[in-house]
Amino acid sequence: MKTRNIAIIAHVDHGKTTLLDQLLKSSGAFRENEEVANRVMDSNDIERERGITILAKTTSIIYKDTKINILDTPGHADFGGEVERIMNMVDGCLLLVDAFEGTMPQTRFVLKKALQAHVKPIVVINKVDRANININQTLDEVLDLFIELDAPEEYLEFPVVYTSALKGTSSLSPNPADQNPGMDAVLDMILEHIPEPDVDINQPLQLQIALLDYNDFVGRIGIGTIKKGTIKVGDMVTVSRLDGSTKNFKVLKLFGFQGIHRLEIESASAGDMVAVAGLTDINVGETINLPNHLDPLPLIRLDEPTLQMTFATNSSPLCGKEGKFLTARKIEERLFREVQRDVALRVQRVVNTESWIVSGRGELHLSILIENMRREGFELEVGKPQVIIKEINGVKCEPYEDVIIDVPDEYVGDVMVQMGDRGAELVHMDVREAVTILRYVIASRGLLGFVGNFLTLTKGFGILSHTYKEYRPVVSTDLGERQIGVLVATESGNATPYAIEHVEDRGTLFIAPGTEVYEGMIVGEHRYNFDLAVNVVMKKNLTNVRSSNKDNTVVLKSPRKMSLEACFDYINSDELVEITPSTFRMRKKILNTSERKKYDAHHKNGEE
């Protein structure tokens, strides 16, 4: 049977996973009576809830006697390392572009990775059923992007197919009225334009690991495409390590991919995508060969983490009330288990403390790890995200990012003021019908805490995308710190309507009556740029004088609801987020009110 290996790449939310659903359905990958969920490849609860793909997924379909192995890749910048490594496993890719939005920051990022790996792209213009689309303008943008990225001349005549993944239709005609049911146009295009894997089955084994998985029974699993030879369960093989050493091991299990299932197989040959178990510390970029035929492939470069957070055991007064796993040993085991699967993550224990510095590719990357731990029953506390400062040629440098903001005209002025305050440099401005597209370059530090603010500023209509650009010298400013004060509880107990009513005019509250609070917990945002200690558990003094019924009719404002990411964005460096399975709370590092005031006064005097 012939083989094709392809990846689906695109900007976040342009429809990769939905398209893959339709390819699976068109190829008959599901039984007639099989219930199929939408976005079937997003297996993780968080992926389903947020509508994003976090980890690359491998699947395969049979079409016209050809096995097509397909990798669904993440679209978000934080998981860009997955995209880069996948390019070593495939011979072609489907570049999805939203017919309405056109090319976006991640479109550029993923296409650049594909071109660097000499992977041939087929352009898929998706969402052609949307209103107000301009397909010619979108195609011009795609061509401009190819030219801008110095694509080889033969790639500039890229094949194009038009789809509506949501409706399950496709066509080679740009006219939306010509769409046909099914994805045959896409599948035929793959067979016609994507080459077969350039492999040799008669040579000794050569298999480079591009992705990792982890399983409690067999430990770490390496996934890659076999370039040469064959591999069987029980074979003795040699892996060439990242440090230049070699190690022999026995292949305990082999897995292949069929539809949405991973199946145990006995053997595989050149051109196949396989998962190999048998070496518990195998790494991305390492090559598996036969013991007497070492032929390692060049190492795969991994993008370095750009953001770090301090994780620690929960030290709040409410510790242990809601979670199952509280101890340093349990948290450390869980973090190091995650490192087995996620090569973009780094974990380092802080000496003589119950805390760890966890480094990743961005706020989303780390917040998804925290959210998974929370759901598993862990309690912990985390500090403010900090960008990783590097020393390059003796100069301290920090990461910078490309930002594209798509915003209705009425909010442009406010957005530009905010971005200017954060030290962003406007590089391009494109005014379209009712919307303006702004392109900026900004220090990653300047984006911390901006996303929630941006959504409020644009009443939810703005779209913000950003990707890592490069390291540049640090500009010494207080970027990334919140400029407004907070309301901090002075007493422990349950918040009362009476107390909240008296505090409401001081700012915006984050808690409702009945919420359990403790001294040092952040309960709201102050109206001014300094912190204010408030009592939200105070009860009304009872007297023997009967009063009218008016106390029972107090109408309180709704509290501001804060998501987990919003909390990370919000806190300053003297604050923490306490995370438990049922809630998360923001708090000061120093809980005691008088101690904190002494520390703040001393700190301020020290600065002056």
N, C-alpha and C positions, 0 to 999 in steps of 0.2 A: 504493500500500500504506500502511495506517495504521501509526503508530509509537507506541511507549511507551518512555520513558527512565526506568530505575529503578536504585537502588543497593541492595546488600545490606549492612546494617550490624548490628553486634552486638559484645558483649564478646568478647575473645580466647577462642578454643576453644569457642565455642557452635555452630559447625558451618556457617559461611557458605560456605566453599569446597566442602565436601561437598555442601551443598544445591545450589550452582551446578552441580556435576557432574551431579546428578540432573535439574536443569532442562534441561541440555544433552541428556541421554539421552532425557528424555520428549519433547522437541521434535524428535527425530530428527536432531540436529546431527552425529551420527557415522554413517559408513557401517557396514553390518552387519559387514564384515570388518575394521573399523578397531580396532586394539588401543588401549584407553583406560586410562590410568593413573588411580589414585585421586588426588583433588585436582589435576585436570588443569591448573588455572589457576596453580598454584604451580610456575612454570617454573624457578626458581632452585634449585640444589642445597640451599642453606641453608634455603630455605623448606620444601623437602620433609623435610629432616632434623629440623627443629624443629617442623614442623606449624604454622607461622605464615605469614600473608601479609604481605609487607614493602611491596610496591608495589601500588597499585591496578591492577586488570586490567580491560580492556574486552572485552566479548564481545557477541554478538547471536544471537538465535534467531528462527525464524519459527514462529508458532503461530496457527492459525485466520486466516490471511491478514494477520497483524499482525507487524511486525518489533519485537521487544522488545530494546532495547539494555540490557545489564546491566553494572553496575560492581561488581566484588568488591572490597571495601575492607579495609584492614588493621584488625585489632581492637586492636592494642597501642598504649598511650598514646604511645609514642615516634613513632608514625607518624600521629598524630591530625591533623596538618596536611593529609594527603591526604584524609581524610574531609571536612574543612571545605570544601576546594576542589571536591570532587566534587558537593557539594550544589548548586553553581551549574550543574551539567550535567544534572540530573535533575528530574523532576516528581513522583516518588514514591519510596518506599523500603520494603523489607521489613525490619522490625525483628525480628531473631531473638532469642529468649529461651530459654535452657535450662530445660526443664520441671522439672529437679531443683534447679539452682542459683538460679533466679530472676534478678531484676535485679542486676547487678553494677556496679562503678564505670564501666567502659567503656560499659555499656548506657546509663547516665545521660549520659555524655559525648557519645556519637554521636547519641542522641535529641535532646539539647540543640542540637547543630549542625543537625540536620534541621529542628527547629521554628523555629530562628532564620532558616532559609532558606525557610520556608513550604513545606516538602516534605511531602506527605501520606504518613503511615506506614500500612502493613498489618502487624499483629502476627502473627508466625509462632512458635508455641510448638513448639520442636524437641525432639528426643530423648524423645518420649512413650513410647518402648519401654523407658525406664530403670525400674529398680525404685524403690519408695518415693517416687514423685513425688506432688505435690499440685497439680493443675492449677488449682484454684480459688484457692489461695493465690498461685500464680505470677501469675494474671490480676489479683488484687487488688494485688500489688506493682507490676505494670505500670501499672494505673490510678492508683495513688498517685504513681508517677513522673511520669505525664502531668500530674497536678494540681500536683505540686510544681514542675514546670518551666513552669507557667502556659500549658499548651497551649490553643489556641483551643477554644471549646466544641464546634465541629463535629468536632474531632479526638478528643474524649473517647468518642464512640461508634465506636471504631476496629473495623474488620473483623478477625476472628481466623481463622487456619487452623492446623491441627495436623499436624505432620509427624514422620517419623523419617527424616532425611536419610541415615543410615547404611543403613537397609533400603530406602530409595527408595519410601516410602509417604506418603500425605497424606489428609486428610479435613477436613470442616467440623465434625465431631463431636468433642467433647472426650474421648469414650470411646476409649481406645487400641485396643479390640477392633474399632472401626469403620474402621480404617485401610484404604485401598485402594492397590493398586500404582500407581506413577506419580505425577507431580506436577501432574496436571490441576487439582486443587483450587486450588493456588497460582497456576497460570497463568490460570485463569478469574477468580480474584480480582483479578489484575493488570489484566486487560482491563476488568473491571467497575468497579473503584474508582480506578485511576490515570488521570488525565486525559491526553489527547493533548498533545504539546508546544504551548505557546502561542506560535506562531511565525507569521511572515508571509513567504511565498515571493516576494511581488511587491515587497517593499521592497528598497532597496540592502543589500548584504552587511553583516552584523554577526556576528562570531565572537570570543568571548573565550576566551583560553587558560587552562585550569584545571590541566593536568598537563603534564609534560615527559618526553620520552624522548631518547635519544641514539643515533646511529648513525655508525659510522666513515666511511661513504660520503657521507651528506648532512648530518652534524653534528646540531645540536639540532632536535628535532621538537616542535611544539606541538600539544596535543590539547585539543579542546573541542567544545561543541555549537553548531551554527549556529543563531542566533536569528532572523536575517532573511536573505532573498535566497539567492543561489547562488554557488558558487565552482568554478572550473575550473583544471586544470593549464595554466600559461602566462599566467594572469591577472596583471596588474600591480595590486598592492594596497598599502594604507598601514596601518602599525601605529602606534597611539597608545601611546607608551612610558610607563613608570612615572614618569619625571621630567617628563612633560608635552610632550616633543618628539615628532616624528613621523618615520617613515622609510618610504620606498617599497621594495618588493621584489617579485620575480617568484616565483609559486608554481611550484616545481620539481617537486614530487611531492605527491600526495594519497593517503592511505590510509584505507580503510574497514575495518570489522570484521565478520567472518562466522564464526559458531561460535567456534573457538579460534584462527582464523587472521586475520592482518592482510593485507589485499589492496590492491594498487595500483588506484586508480580514476581516472577522468578528470574527474568532476565530482560535486558533492554539493549538496544544498539544505537549506533551513531544517528543523530537527528532527533532522538527521543528526548523529551523532558522527563527527568526522574527525580525522586527524592530518595536519598541514601541515608540509612541509619547504621551505626556501628562505631563511630568515633564521637565521644561525648564532647570534645572541645574543638570540633571542626569549625573553620571560620570562612567568612566570605572572601573570595579571591584566591583561595587555596585550590590546587589542582590535584586530582586523583589520577594516578597512572598505575601501570603494572610495575611490580618491584624492580624488574631488570630493564625497564624501558622508561626512565624518567624523562618527561618532556613538559615541564610546567609552562603554562601560559602567562603572559605579563600580568602583574597584580592589578586588581581593580582598585581605582582610587576612591576612597570613601570621603564624602564631605564631612568636615569637622563640626561638632556641636557649636552653636553660637549663643546659647542661653543656658543659665544654670539656676537652680533653686535649692535651698537647704530644706531637706526633709528631716523631721525629728519625731521622737515619741511624744504623744500628747501630754502636755503638762497643765492642762486647764483644770479648774475645780470640778468640772463635770466629767472628767476622764473615767472611762470604764463603764459609763451608764448605758451606752448604746452599741459599742463595738465588741467583736469577739477577739480580734487580734490586736494587742496593745503593746507587746514587748518589743524591745530592740531586736531580739533574735528573730522574731517572726517577720518584722518589717525588712530586716536585712536579707533574710531568705527570699522574700518576695521580690525585692529589688534585683537581687542577683539572678533570680529565675528570669526576670524580664530581660536582663542583659543577654541571656542565652539566645533569645529570639530576636532582639532588636539591636542591630549593629550600630545604629546611630546614637545609642544611649551609653552614657558613662556614669558609673557610680563609685564614689570614693568616701570611705568612712572618715569622719573628722576625729582625730586622735583624742582619746580620753573623754568622749562625749557620746550621747545616744543620738547623734545626728549624722547625716550623709549629704554630700554635695552631689546632686543629680544633674547631669548636663544633657541637653537634647537640642533638637533643631529649631525649637520655637515654643511659644506658649501653648499652642494646640497639642503639640507632641507630648509635652509634659502633663497638660491638664487631662488628657485622655488616659494616661497611666494612672493618675491620681483618682480619676472617676472609676476606673476599673477596680482599683484597690478598695475604694469606698464601698462599691457594690459587693465586694467579696467579704466585707465585714471588718476592714481595718479602721483603726483610729490613728490619726497622725496630725502633725501641724507642719505647715510649710511657710517659708519666708517669701519676701518679694522676689519676683524673677529679676535676675541680673544678667546683663550681656557679658560675654566672655571677652576680656581684654587680652590682646596678644602683643608681644613685643616683636616688632619687625624692624631689623637693622637698627636696634637701639631706640626705636620710637614706639611709644604706646599707641596701639591701634584698636579700633572697635569696628564691628560689622555695620555696613550700610545696606540699605535695601532700595529696590525700585518699587515705587507705589503707583498704582493707577486707580483713580477715583472717578466713578461714573455717578454724576449727581444732577438732580433737576436744577434748572437755572436759578430758581429762587433761593437756593441754599449755597450757591457758589461763593458769595462774599464771605459768609460765616466760616465755611470750610477753609478758604484761603487764609483767613486771619488765624485760625487755629493751627494750620500747618506752618504758617510763618512763625508763630510763637514757639513751635517745636523745632525750629531750625531747619525746616525742609527747604529744598531748592527746587523751584518750579522749572521743569525742563521743556514742557510742551503743554499747549492748551488747545483743545479741539471742540469748537462749538457746533453742536448738531441740533436737530429739531427738538426743542424742549429740554434737552440734556446737554451737559458739558462734561468732557472727559479731560481730567487733569493728570499730568504725569509728573511725579516728584522723585527726587532722591533724598533719602532721610536716614539719619543714624537709627539703628534698630532701637536704641534707648528711647528715642523720641516717639516711637510708636507704642511703647508700653503704656497701657492705660488709655489709649486713644480710641480703640474700636468701639467700646460701649458708649463713649462720649460722642463719637461720630454718628452712631445710629440714632441717638437722642437728637442730635443737632439737625439731622436730615429727616427726622420723623420716620425712620425706617426705610426711606426711599433710596438712600445712597448705597452704592456697591463699592467696597474697598478691597483691593487685591495687592499683595506685596510678595516679592521674592528677594532672596539674598543676592546682593550685587558683588561686594568686595569689602576688604578691610581698609580703613583709612585712619589717619592720625586722629586721636581723641581731641575733641573740642571741649575745653573744660567749662561746662555749664551744669546746671542742676536739672537737665533733661530727665524726664521719667518720674519725677517726684510730684505727688499731688499738691496742688497749691491751695487747697481749701481745708479747713479744720474739720474735726469730727466730734460727735457727742459720745462721751465715754461714761459708762455706768459707774456709780460710786458704791452701790450696794448690791448684794446678791439676793435673789428671790424671783418671784413672778411679777412681770410688768403689769401695772394696773391702769385702767382707763383714766382714773383720777390723775395719776402722775403723768401719763402721756399727754393728757390735755394741757397740763401746765408747761410741758417741754416743747410742744408742737411749734410754737411761734419762734423757737430758737433755730429751727432748721427742718430737715427732712428726715423722718424716722425710717429705720430698716426693720423694725419689729412691730408686732401687733400685741394688744393686751393678752396676757396669759403666757407670753413667751418667757421661758426660764432664762435669766441673765445672771451674770456674776460681775464682781468688781473688776474693772479693766476691760470689759467687753465693749466693742464699738456698737452703739445702738442707733446711730444716725449720723447725718452730715450737718455740720454747723453752717450758719450763714456767712461766717467770717473765716479769715485764714488762720485761726488758732483753735486749738482743741478746748472743749468745754466739758467739765465733769458735771454729770446730771444724775438725779435720783429718779429712776423710772419705776421703782417698786413701792413708792410712798403710798400709804393708804390715808383716806380722809379720817380725821379725828372724829370719833362718834361722841355726840352729846345727848343729853336727855331731852333736848328740844326737838320736837318734830319739825321736819322741814318739808317743803313742797316736793313734788315728784320730779323736779327738774334735773336732778343728778342722773336719773336713769335715761334721760333723752340726749345725753352728750353725743354729738356726731363727730367722730374722729376721721382724719384723712387716712386714705389707704397708705400702708407703708410701701416704700420702694422695694421691689423684689430684686435680689441680686443673684445672678447665676454664679457658678463656680469660677468661670473665666473672668467675670466682672469683678469678683472679689480679688483675684490675683492682680488684675489691672489697677484696682482701687488702692490697695494698701501701700503704705510707705515703708521705708527700711526699718522703722522702729515698731512695725506691726507684723502680725502673723495671721494666717487663716487656719482655724481649727477645723478638721474634717472628720466626720463620723458617718456611719452608714445611713443615718436618717437626717442629718443636717450638716451645715457648715456655718461657722461663725467667724467674724473678724474680731480681733482683740489686740491690745497693746502687748508688747513683749514684757514690760514691767506692769503687772496687774495692780499693785498697791498704789492708790492715788497719790499719797504724800511722797512716797519714794519716787514715783515717776516725775512729780513736779520738781523735786530736788535735782533729779538727773537732768531734766530738760533745762532747768535754770543754769546748772553747772556747764552743760553742753553748750548752751547759748553764750555764756560768758567766755567759755574756752574759744569759741569761734570768733568772738569779737576781740 
